[in-house]
Amino acid sequence: MASTSTGRVLHPYWPRDLLIPTYVPNDRSMSEILVFLFSVSGVFLLVTWFITGLGRATGGLGTWRRLALCWFAVCGFVHGVIEGWFCLFYDIIPGDQSFLSQLWKEYSKGDSRYVMADNFTVCMETVTACLWGPFSFWAVYAFLANKPYRFVLQLIISLGQLYGDVLYFFTEHRDGYSHSELGHPVYFWFYFVFMNGLWIVIPLALIVDAWKQLSAAQTHTDNTKSHKTKKK
């Protein structure tokens, strides 16, 4: 573990004077970590795409809906497993060499609040892991089983994701983007902006979709009631 003449542990995080006394450098490369993340996410996506296509012969799900379920399946993995790991072990991650801890140490190059165990980040990720992870898998089941509450679930999950991500970006904005190397093509733009931006854009689209579906259902209910009243 490298350290300076003053005894401070050297690390790749911002701000540069951040103290992380337990930090141990990763022994796995960035490529290993990213290949794992995107490979497992890809498996969830492909399996869900395959499963959602089985019912097409019986008037099943269209392309848009299947893609939405693939998104929820990947969210279930990311929220429940990866973010679940963080909310359980955030206090030991800087010095831990487990694969998922190394994943978080790599990601923290784009947002050092994760190796600092920042209060907001810990609370936000705990809510995300405990609620939106299981709820995402529940949403996949609800759509496959054609449950009447499926769009309510979609709306709740997407609102929760959007709200959490807006706070995530806004709190860092208020801190002056001090937890990453501002403008770095990988750590800032890819890790921090792009990967988190997905949880702004896609939930917004799913909120609009759920709004339309639930509004149409309510309109149908209102028209049915009105028709019955006229008959009386």
ZATOR-454747 format. One record per residue: residue in one letter; z, x, y of N, C-alpha, C, O, CB in turn. Coordinates in steps of 0.2 Angstrom, whole numbers, padded with zeros to 4 digits, always signed. Atoms other than C-alpha are relative to their C-alpha. Glycine has a CB too. Example, Ala and Ser with C-alpha at 12.3 -4.5 7.8 and 13.67 -1.06 7.14 Angstrom:
<kolmis>
a+0000+0004-0006+0039+0062-0022+0000+0004+0006+0003+0009+0005+0006-0005+0000
s-0001-0004-0006+0036+0068-0005+0003-0004+0005+0004-0001+0011-0007+0002+0002
</kolmis>
This chain:
<kolmis>
m+0000+0004-0006+0000+0000+0000+0000+0004+0006+0005+0008+0007+0006-0005+0000
a+0001-0004-0006-0006+0008+0016+0005-0002+0005+0006-0008+0006-0007+0001+0002
s-0004+0002-0006+0006+0009+0031-0001+0005+0006-0004+0010+0005+0007-0001-0002
t+0001-0004-0005+0006+0016+0048+0006+0005+0001+0011+0004-0003-0001-0004+0007
s-0006-0005-0001+0018+0030+0055+0006-0004+0002+0012-0001+0001-0002+0005+0005
t-0006+0004-0002+0029+0016+0062+0003-0004-0006+0007-0008-0005-0002-0004+0006
g-0003+0004+0005+0031+0008+0045-0004-0006-0001-0002-0010-0006+0007+0000+0000
r+0003+0007+0000+0020-0007+0048-0006+0001-0006-0009+0005-0006-0004-0002+0006
v+0005+0000+0005+0009-0012+0033-0007-0002+0003-0008-0006+0007+0002-0005-0005
l+0007+0001-0002-0010-0011+0036-0003-0006-0004-0001-0007-0010-0004+0006-0001
h+0003+0006+0003-0019-0027+0033-0007-0002+0004-0008+0001+0009+0005-0006+0000
p+0006+0002-0004-0036-0035+0038+0000-0006+0004-0005-0008+0006-0006-0001-0006
y-0001+0007-0003-0029-0050+0047+0001+0001+0008+0002+0006+0010+0005-0003-0003
w-0001+0000-0007-0029-0055+0065+0006-0005+0002+0007-0010-0002-0006-0002+0004
p+0000-0006-0005-0020-0053+0077+0002+0007-0004+0006+0007-0009+0004-0001+0006
r-0001-0007+0004-0020-0034+0072+0007+0002+0000+0009+0006-0004-0004+0005+0004
d-0007-0002+0000-0001-0033+0077+0004-0004-0005+0010-0004-0005+0002+0001+0007
l-0003+0004+0004+0003-0046+0064+0004+0003-0005+0002+0008-0008-0005-0005-0003
l-0005-0003+0005+0018-0041+0053+0000-0004-0007+0002-0010-0007+0007+0001+0002
i+0000+0003+0007+0015-0045+0034+0003+0005-0004+0000+0009-0008-0007-0002-0002
p-0003-0005+0003+0028-0034+0026-0001+0000-0008-0001+0006-0011+0007+0000+0001
t+0001+0001+0007+0024-0040+0008-0007+0001-0002-0008+0001-0008+0003-0006-0003
y+0008+0000+0002+0005-0038+0009-0002+0005-0005+0000+0011-0004-0003+0001+0007
v+0003-0005+0005-0004-0030-0006-0007-0002+0001-0009-0007+0000+0003-0001-0007
p+0008+0001+0000-0023-0028-0004-0002-0003-0007+0000-0001-0012-0003+0007+0002
n+0003+0002+0006-0034-0037-0016-0003+0005-0004-0005+0010-0002-0005-0005+0002
d+0004-0005+0004-0041-0028-0031-0006-0003-0003-0009-0001-0007+0005+0002-0006
r+0007+0004+0002-0055-0041-0033-0004+0000+0006-0001-0001+0012+0002-0007-0003
s+0005-0001-0006-0070-0040-0022-0001-0007+0003+0000-0012+0000-0007+0003-0002
m+0002+0006-0003-0076-0054-0010-0005-0004-0004-0005-0010-0005-0003+0001+0007
s+0005+0003+0004-0091-0057-0021+0003-0003-0006+0001-0009-0008-0005+0005-0002
e-0003+0003+0006-0080-0060-0037+0003-0007+0002+0003-0012-0001+0005+0005-0003
i-0003+0005-0002-0070-0072-0027-0004-0006+0002-0003-0012+0000+0005+0001+0006
l+0005+0005-0002-0084-0082-0019-0004-0003-0006-0006-0008-0006-0005+0003+0005
v+0004+0002+0006-0094-0082-0036+0004-0005-0004+0002-0010-0006-0002+0006-0004
f-0004+0004+0004-0079-0090-0044+0001-0007+0004+0000-0012+0000+0007+0003-0001
l-0001+0006-0004-0076-0103-0030-0006-0005-0001-0006-0010-0002+0001+0001+0007
f+0006+0004+0000-0094-0109-0029-0003-0001-0007-0006-0006-0008-0006+0004+0003
s+0002+0002+0007-0097-0108-0048+0004-0006-0003+0001-0010-0006+0001+0006-0005
v-0004+0005+0002-0083-0119-0052-0001-0006+0003-0002-0012+0000+0008+0002+0000
s+0002+0006-0004-0087-0131-0038-0007-0002-0003-0008-0009-0003-0001+0002+0007
g+0007+0002+0003-0105-0131-0045+0001-0003-0006-0003-0008-0008-0004+0006-0001
v-0001+0004+0006-0099-0136-0062+0003-0007+0001+0000-0011-0002+0005+0004-0005
f-0003+0006-0002-0089-0150-0055-0006-0005+0003-0006-0011+0001+0006+0000+0005
l+0005+0004-0003-0104-0156-0045-0005-0002-0006-0007-0007-0006-0004+0005+0005
l+0006+0001+0005-0117-0154-0060+0003-0005-0005-0001-0010-0007-0002+0006-0003
v-0003+0005+0005-0105-0163-0072+0000-0007+0003-0001-0012-0001+0007+0002-0003
t+0000+0006-0003-0102-0177-0060-0007-0003+0001-0008-0009+0000+0004+0000+0007
w+0007+0003-0001-0121-0179-0056-0002-0002-0007-0005-0008-0007-0004+0006+0002
f+0002+0002+0007-0124-0180-0075+0004-0007-0002+0000-0011-0004+0002+0005-0005
i-0004+0006+0002-0110-0193-0078-0002-0006+0004-0003-0011+0001+0008+0001+0001
t+0002+0006-0005-0115-0204-0063-0007-0002-0002-0009-0008+0000+0001+0002+0007
g+0007+0002+0002-0133-0204-0070-0001-0004-0006-0006-0007-0008-0004+0006+0000
l+0000+0003+0007-0128-0211-0087-0001-0008+0001-0004-0011-0003+0006+0001-0003
g+0000+0007-0001-0127-0229-0080-0006-0002+0004-0006-0008+0006+0006-0002+0003
r+0005+0002-0004-0143-0229-0070-0005-0005-0004-0008-0010+0000-0005+0006+0002
a+0004+0004+0004-0152-0238-0084+0002-0008+0001-0001-0012+0000-0001+0002-0007
t-0003+0007-0001-0140-0253-0081+0001-0002+0007+0006-0005+0009+0006+0000-0004
g+0000+0002-0007-0143-0254-0063+0006+0004+0004+0009+0001+0008+0001-0007+0001
g-0006-0004-0002-0130-0240-0059-0001+0003+0007-0004-0001+0011+0001+0006-0004
l-0001-0003-0007-0128-0228-0044-0006+0003+0002-0010+0006-0001+0006+0005+0000
g+0005-0003-0003-0141-0223-0032+0001+0007+0002+0007+0010+0001-0003-0004+0006
t-0001-0007-0002-0144-0205-0026+0005+0002+0005+0009+0006+0003-0007+0003+0002
w-0005-0001-0005-0134-0206-0011+0007-0001-0003+0012+0003-0001-0001-0005+0006
r-0007+0002+0002-0119-0214-0020+0002+0006-0005+0008+0008-0006+0000-0006-0004
r-0002-0005+0005-0120-0201-0034+0002+0007+0004+0006+0010+0001-0006+0002-0005
l-0002-0006-0004-0120-0187-0021+0007+0000+0003+0011+0005+0003-0005+0002+0005
a-0006+0002-0003-0105-0195-0013+0006+0002-0006+0011+0004-0004+0001-0007+0003
l-0005-0001+0005-0096-0195-0030+0001+0008-0002+0006+0010-0004-0002-0004-0006
c+0000-0008+0001-0101-0176-0033+0005+0003+0005+0009+0008+0004-0007+0003+0000
w-0005-0002-0005-0092-0173-0016+0007-0001-0002+0011+0003-0001-0002-0003+0007
f-0007+0002+0001-0076-0182-0021+0002+0004-0006+0008+0006-0006+0000-0007-0002
a-0002-0004+0006-0076-0172-0038+0001+0007+0002+0006+0010+0000-0006+0000-0005
v-0001-0007-0002-0078-0155-0029+0007+0000+0004+0011+0004+0004-0006+0002+0004
c-0006+0000-0005-0064-0161-0016+0006+0000-0005+0011+0003-0003-0001-0007+0004
g-0005+0000+0004-0053-0165-0031+0002+0007-0002+0008+0008-0003-0001-0005-0006
f-0001-0006+0002-0055-0148-0037+0003+0005+0005+0008+0008+0005-0006+0004-0003
v-0002-0004-0006-0053-0139-0020+0007-0002+0002+0011+0002+0003-0005-0001+0006
h-0007+0002-0003-0038-0150-0014+0005+0001-0005+0010+0004-0004-0001-0007+0002
g-0005+0001+0005-0029-0152-0031+0002+0007-0002+0007+0009-0004-0002-0004-0005
v-0001-0007+0003-0031-0134-0038+0001+0005+0005+0006+0009+0005-0006+0002-0005
i+0000-0005-0005-0035-0122-0024+0005-0001+0005+0010+0004+0007-0007+0002+0003
e-0005+0001-0005-0025-0130-0010+0007-0002-0003+0012+0000+0000-0002-0006+0004
g-0006+0001+0004-0012-0135-0023+0003+0006-0001+0010+0006-0001-0002-0004-0006
w-0003-0007+0001-0009-0117-0027+0003+0003+0006+0009+0005+0006-0006+0005-0002
f-0003-0002-0006-0007-0113-0009+0007-0004+0002+0012+0000+0004-0005-0001+0006
c-0006+0004-0002+0006-0127-0006+0006+0002-0005+0012+0001-0003-0001-0007+0000
l-0005-0002+0004+0016-0121-0021+0002+0007+0001+0008+0009+0000-0002-0001-0007
f-0001-0007+0000+0015-0102-0018-0001+0003+0006-0002+0009+0007-0004+0003-0006
y+0002-0002-0006+0012-0100+0000+0005+0006+0002+0003+0011+0006+0000-0005+0006
d-0005-0005-0002+0028-0089+0002-0001+0007-0003+0002+0012-0001+0007-0003-0001
i+0001-0006+0004+0022-0076-0011-0007+0003+0000-0008+0008-0002+0003-0001-0007
i+0008-0001+0000+0003-0076-0008-0001+0007+0003-0005+0011-0001-0003-0005+0004
p+0002-0006-0003+0003-0060+0003+0001+0006-0005-0003+0011-0005+0004+0002+0006
g-0001-0006+0005+0010-0049-0011-0002-0002-0007-0001+0003-0011+0007+0002+0000
d+0001+0003+0007+0004-0059-0026-0007+0002-0002-0012+0002+0002+0001-0007-0001
q+0006-0002+0002-0011-0053-0036-0003-0005-0005-0008-0003-0008+0000+0007-0003
s+0003+0005+0004-0015-0069-0046-0007-0001+0004-0007-0001+0010+0005-0006+0000
f+0007+0001-0002-0033-0074-0044+0000-0005+0006-0003-0003+0011-0005-0002-0005
l+0000+0005-0005-0030-0089-0033+0004+0003+0006+0002+0001+0012+0003-0007-0002
s-0003-0003-0006-0018-0079-0022-0005+0005+0004-0005+0005+0010+0007+0003-0002
q+0004-0005-0002-0031-0066-0020-0006-0004+0004-0009-0002+0009-0004+0004-0005
l+0004+0004-0004-0043-0080-0015+0002-0002+0007-0002-0002+0012-0002-0007-0004
w-0002+0002-0007-0032-0086-0001+0001+0006+0004+0000+0006+0010+0007-0003-0001
k-0001-0006-0004-0029-0068+0005-0007+0002+0003-0008+0004+0008+0002+0006-0004
e+0007-0001-0003-0048-0066+0006-0002-0005+0005-0005-0004+0011-0005-0001-0006
y+0002+0005-0005-0050-0083+0015+0004+0001+0007+0002+0000+0012+0002-0007-0003
s-0004-0001-0006-0036-0078+0027-0003+0005+0005-0001+0006+0011+0007+0003-0002
k+0004-0004-0005-0048-0065+0035-0003-0004+0005-0005-0002+0010-0005+0004-0004
g+0003+0004-0005-0055-0080+0043+0005-0005+0003+0004-0008+0008-0005-0005-0003
d-0006+0003-0003-0038-0088+0047+0006+0002-0003+0009+0000-0009-0001-0008-0002
s-0006-0003+0003-0022-0078+0045+0006-0004+0000+0011-0002-0002+0001+0006+0004
r-0006+0004+0000-0011-0093+0047+0002-0001-0008+0007-0003-0009-0002-0007+0003
y-0002+0001+0007-0012-0094+0028+0004+0006-0003+0008+0004-0008-0007+0000-0004
v-0005-0005+0002-0004-0077+0025+0006+0000+0004+0011+0004+0002-0004+0007+0000
m-0006+0001-0004+0008-0081+0038+0005-0006-0002+0011-0006+0000-0001-0001+0008
a-0004+0006+0002+0014-0097+0030+0001-0004+0006+0007-0006+0007+0006+0002-0004
d+0000+0004-0006+0011-0106+0047+0003-0007-0002+0000-0010-0007-0006+0000+0004
n-0003+0006+0002+0021-0122+0047-0005-0006+0000-0005-0010-0005+0006-0002+0005
f+0005+0005+0000+0007-0133+0052-0005+0000-0007-0006-0005-0010-0005+0000+0006
t+0005-0001+0006-0005-0125+0038+0004-0002-0006+0001-0006-0010-0002+0007+0000
v-0003+0002+0006+0008-0127+0025+0001-0008-0001+0000-0011-0006+0007+0003+0000
c-0001+0007+0000+0012-0145+0029-0007-0004-0001-0007-0009-0005+0003-0003+0007
m+0006+0003+0001-0006-0150+0031-0003+0001-0007-0006-0004-0010-0005+0003+0005
e+0002-0001+0006-0011-0142+0015+0004-0003-0006+0001-0005-0011+0000+0008-0002
t-0004+0004+0005+0003-0150+0005-0002-0007+0000-0002-0010-0006+0008+0001+0002
v+0002+0007+0000-0002-0167+0011-0007-0001-0003-0008-0005-0007+0000-0003+0007
t+0007+0000+0003-0020-0163+0006+0000+0001-0007-0004-0003-0011-0004+0006+0003
a+0000-0002+0007-0016-0156-0011+0003-0006-0004+0001-0008-0009+0004+0006-0001
c-0003+0005+0003-0004-0170-0015-0003-0007+0000-0002-0011-0004+0007-0001+0002
l+0003+0007+0000-0014-0185-0009-0007+0000-0001-0010-0003-0005+0002-0003+0007
w+0007+0000+0000-0032-0181-0006-0003+0003-0006-0009+0001-0008-0003+0003+0006
g+0002-0003+0006-0034-0171-0022+0000-0005-0005-0006-0007-0008+0004+0006-0002
p+0000+0006+0005-0028-0185-0034-0005-0006+0002-0008-0009-0002+0007-0002-0001
f+0004+0005-0003-0036-0198-0023-0008+0001-0001-0011-0004-0002+0002-0002+0007
s+0007-0001+0001-0053-0190-0024-0002-0001-0007-0008-0004-0008-0002+0008+0002
f+0002+0001+0007-0053-0190-0043+0000-0008-0001-0004-0010-0005+0004+0004-0005
w-0001+0007+0001-0047-0208-0042-0006-0004+0003-0009-0009+0000+0006-0003+0004
a+0006+0003-0003-0062-0212-0031-0006+0000-0005-0010-0004-0005-0002+0003+0007
v+0005-0001+0005-0074-0205-0044+0001-0005-0005-0004-0009-0007+0000+0007-0003
y-0001+0005+0005-0066-0216-0057-0002-0007+0003-0005-0011-0001+0007+0000-0003
a+0001+0006-0002-0066-0231-0046-0007-0002+0001-0009-0008+0000+0003-0001+0007
f+0007+0001-0001-0085-0230-0042-0003-0001-0007-0007-0005-0008-0003+0005+0004
l+0003+0001+0006-0089-0227-0060+0002-0006-0004-0002-0009-0008+0002+0006-0005
a-0002+0006+0003-0079-0242-0066-0001-0006+0005+0001-0012+0003+0008+0001-0001
n+0002+0005-0005-0085-0252-0051+0006-0004+0002+0006-0011+0002-0005-0005-0004
k-0006+0003-0002-0068-0256-0045+0000-0003+0007-0004+0000+0011+0006+0005+0000
p+0001+0003-0007-0067-0268-0030+0003+0004+0006+0002+0003+0012+0003-0007+0000
y-0003-0004-0006-0056-0256-0020-0003+0007+0001+0000+0011+0005+0008+0001-0002
r+0003-0007-0001-0068-0241-0021-0002+0002+0007-0001+0008+0008-0006+0000-0005
f+0002-0002-0007-0074-0242-0003+0007+0001+0004+0007+0005+0009-0005-0005+0003
v-0006-0001-0004-0056-0244+0003+0003+0008-0002+0005+0011+0003+0006-0005-0003
l-0002-0007+0002-0052-0227-0007-0004+0005+0004-0001+0009+0007+0000+0001-0007
q+0005-0005-0004-0067-0219+0001+0002+0001+0007+0002+0006+0010-0007-0002-0001
l-0001+0000-0007-0062-0224+0018+0007+0004+0001+0008+0008+0006+0001-0007+0003
i-0007-0004-0001-0043-0218+0016-0001+0007-0001+0002+0011+0003+0005-0003-0005
i+0001-0007+0001-0048-0202+0009-0004+0004+0005-0002+0009+0008-0004+0002-0007
s+0004-0003-0006-0061-0198+0022+0003+0000+0006+0003+0005+0010-0007-0004+0000
l-0004+0000-0006-0050-0203+0036+0005+0005+0000+0006+0009+0005+0003-0007+0001
g-0005-0005+0001-0037-0192+0029-0002+0007+0001+0001+0011+0004+0004+0000-0006
q+0003-0007+0000-0048-0177+0027-0003+0001+0007-0002+0007+0010-0006+0000-0004
l+0002-0001-0007-0056-0180+0045+0006+0002+0004+0005+0006+0008-0004-0006+0002
y-0006-0001-0004-0039-0181+0053+0003+0007-0001+0005+0010+0004+0005-0006-0001
g-0003-0006+0001-0032-0166+0045-0004+0006+0002-0002+0011+0005+0001+0001-0008
d+0005-0006-0003-0048-0155+0049+0000+0000+0007-0001+0006+0010-0006-0001-0003
v+0000+0000-0008-0048-0161+0067+0006+0004+0002+0006+0008+0007+0000-0007+0003
l-0006-0004-0002-0030-0155+0068+0000+0007-0001+0002+0012+0003+0006-0003-0003
y+0001-0007+0002-0034-0139+0059-0004+0004+0005-0002+0009+0007-0003+0000-0007
f+0004-0004-0005-0048-0134+0071+0004+0000+0007+0004+0005+0011-0007-0004+0001
f-0002+0001-0007-0039-0141+0087+0007+0005+0001+0007+0007+0006+0002-0007+0001
t-0006-0005-0001-0022-0131+0084-0003+0007+0000+0000+0011+0004+0004-0001-0007
e+0002-0007+0000-0032-0115+0081-0004+0001+0007-0003+0006+0010-0005+0001-0005
h+0003+0000-0006-0042-0119+0097+0006+0001+0006+0005+0005+0010-0004-0006+0002
r-0006-0001-0004-0025-0121+0106+0003+0007+0000+0006+0009+0005+0005-0006-0001
d-0003-0007+0000-0020-0104+0100-0005+0005+0002-0004+0011+0001+0002+0001-0008
g+0005-0005-0003-0036-0096+0107-0004+0003-0005-0006+0009-0004+0004+0005+0004
y+0004-0003+0006-0044-0093+0090+0003+0008-0001-0001+0012-0002-0008+0001+0001
s-0004-0007+0001-0031-0078+0088+0001+0002-0007+0003+0007-0008+0006+0000+0004
h-0001-0001+0007-0031-0079+0069-0006+0002-0004-0006+0002-0010+0004-0006-0003
s+0006-0003+0004-0048-0072+0065-0004+0004+0005-0002+0004+0011-0004-0006-0002
e+0004-0004-0004-0060-0060+0072-0006-0004+0003-0011-0006+0000-0004+0006-0004
l+0004+0005-0003-0069-0072+0084-0008+0003+0000-0009+0008+0003+0002-0001+0007
g+0007-0001+0000-0088-0072+0081-0002+0004-0006-0008+0005-0007-0002+0004+0006
h+0002-0004+0006-0088-0062+0065-0004-0005-0005-0002-0010-0006+0007+0002-0004
p+0005+0005+0004-0103-0069+0054+0003-0003-0006+0001-0008-0008-0006+0004-0001
v-0003+0002+0006-0093-0070+0038+0007-0004+0001+0008-0010-0001+0001+0005-0005
y-0006+0002+0000-0075-0072+0042+0001-0006+0005+0005-0011+0004+0005+0005+0002
f-0001+0005-0005-0076-0083+0058-0005-0006-0002-0003-0012-0002-0001+0003+0007
w+0005+0005+0000-0093-0092+0056+0000-0003-0007-0001-0009-0007-0006+0002+0002
f+0001+0002+0007-0094-0094+0037+0007-0003-0003+0007-0009-0004-0002+0005-0005
y-0007+0002+0003-0075-0095+0031+0003-0006+0005+0004-0011+0002+0004+0006+0000
f-0003+0005-0004-0068-0104+0046-0004-0006+0003-0001-0011+0002+0003+0004+0006
v+0003+0006-0004-0081-0114+0055-0004-0004-0006-0003-0010-0006-0005+0003+0005
f+0004+0003+0004-0094-0118+0041+0004-0004-0006+0003-0010-0007-0005+0004-0003
m-0003+0003+0006-0083-0121+0026+0005-0005+0002+0006-0010-0002+0004+0006-0004
n-0004+0006-0003-0071-0132+0036-0004-0005+0003-0002-0011+0003+0006+0003+0004
g+0004+0005-0003-0084-0140+0045-0003-0005-0004-0005-0011-0002-0006+0003+0004
l+0002+0005+0005-0090-0148+0029+0004-0006+0000+0002-0012-0001-0001+0003-0007
w-0005+0005+0000-0074-0158+0030+0001-0004+0006+0005-0008+0007+0007+0002-0002
i+0001+0004-0006-0079-0165+0047-0006-0004-0001-0006-0010+0000-0001+0005+0006
v+0006+0003+0000-0097-0169+0044-0001-0006-0006-0002-0011-0005-0006+0005-0001
i+0001+0005+0005-0097-0177+0027+0005-0006+0000+0003-0011-0001+0001+0004-0007
p-0004+0005-0001-0081-0187+0029-0002-0005+0005-0001-0011+0004+0007+0002+0001
l+0002+0004-0005-0088-0194+0045-0006-0005-0003-0006-0011-0002-0003+0004+0006
a+0006+0004+0003-0104-0200+0035+0003-0005-0005+0001-0011-0005-0005+0005-0003
l-0003+0005+0005-0093-0208+0022+0004-0005+0003+0005-0011+0000+0004+0004-0005
i-0004+0005-0004-0082-0217+0035-0005-0005+0002-0004-0011+0001+0004+0003+0006
v+0006+0005-0002-0098-0225+0042-0002-0004-0006-0003-0010-0005-0005+0004+0003
d+0003+0003+0006-0104-0229+0025+0005-0005-0003+0004-0011-0004-0001+0005-0006
a-0005+0005+0002-0087-0237+0020+0001-0006+0005+0002-0012+0003+0007+0004-0001
w-0001+0005-0006-0086-0246+0037-0006-0006-0002-0004-0012-0001-0001+0003+0007
k+0005+0005+0001-0103-0254+0033+0001-0004-0006+0000-0010-0006-0007+0004-0001
q-0001+0004+0006-0099-0259+0015+0005-0005+0001+0005-0010-0002+0001+0005-0006
l-0006+0004+0000-0082-0266+0019-0002-0006+0005+0000-0012+0004+0006+0003+0003
s+0002+0006-0004-0090-0276+0034-0004-0005-0003-0004-0011-0002-0003+0004+0007
a+0004+0005+0003-0103-0283+0024+0003-0004-0005+0002-0010-0006-0006+0004-0004
a-0004+0004+0004-0091-0289+0011+0004-0005+0003+0005-0011+0001+0005+0005-0004
q-0004+0005-0004-0080-0297+0024-0004-0005+0003-0002-0011+0003+0004+0004+0006
t+0005+0005-0003-0095-0305+0032-0002-0005-0006-0002-0011-0004-0006+0003+0002
h+0002+0004+0005-0100-0312+0015+0006-0005-0002+0005-0011-0003-0001+0004-0007
t-0006+0005+0001-0082-0319+0012+0001-0005+0006+0002-0011+0004+0007+0005+0000
d+0000+0005-0006-0082-0327+0030-0005-0005-0001-0004-0011+0000+0000+0004+0006
n+0005+0005+0000-0098-0335+0027+0001-0005-0006-0001-0011-0006-0007+0004-0002
t-0001+0004+0005-0093-0341+0010+0006-0006+0001+0005-0011+0000+0003+0004-0006
k-0005+0005-0002-0077-0349+0017-0003-0005+0005-0001-0011+0005+0006+0004+0004
s+0003+0005-0004-0087-0357+0031-0004-0005-0003-0004-0011-0001-0004+0004+0006
h+0004+0004+0004-0099-0364+0019+0004-0005-0004+0002-0011-0004-0005+0004-0005
k-0005+0005+0003-0085-0372+0009+0003-0005+0004+0004-0011+0003+0005+0004-0004
t-0003+0005-0005-0077-0379+0024-0005-0005+0002-0003-0011+0003+0002+0004+0006
k+0005+0005-0002-0093-0387+0029-0001-0005-0005-0002-0011-0004-0007+0003+0002
k+0001+0005+0006-0095-0395+0012+0005-0005+0000+0004-0011-0002+0000+0004-0006
k-0005+0005+0000-0078-0403+0014-0001-0005+0005+0003-0010+0006+0007+0004+0001
</kolmis>
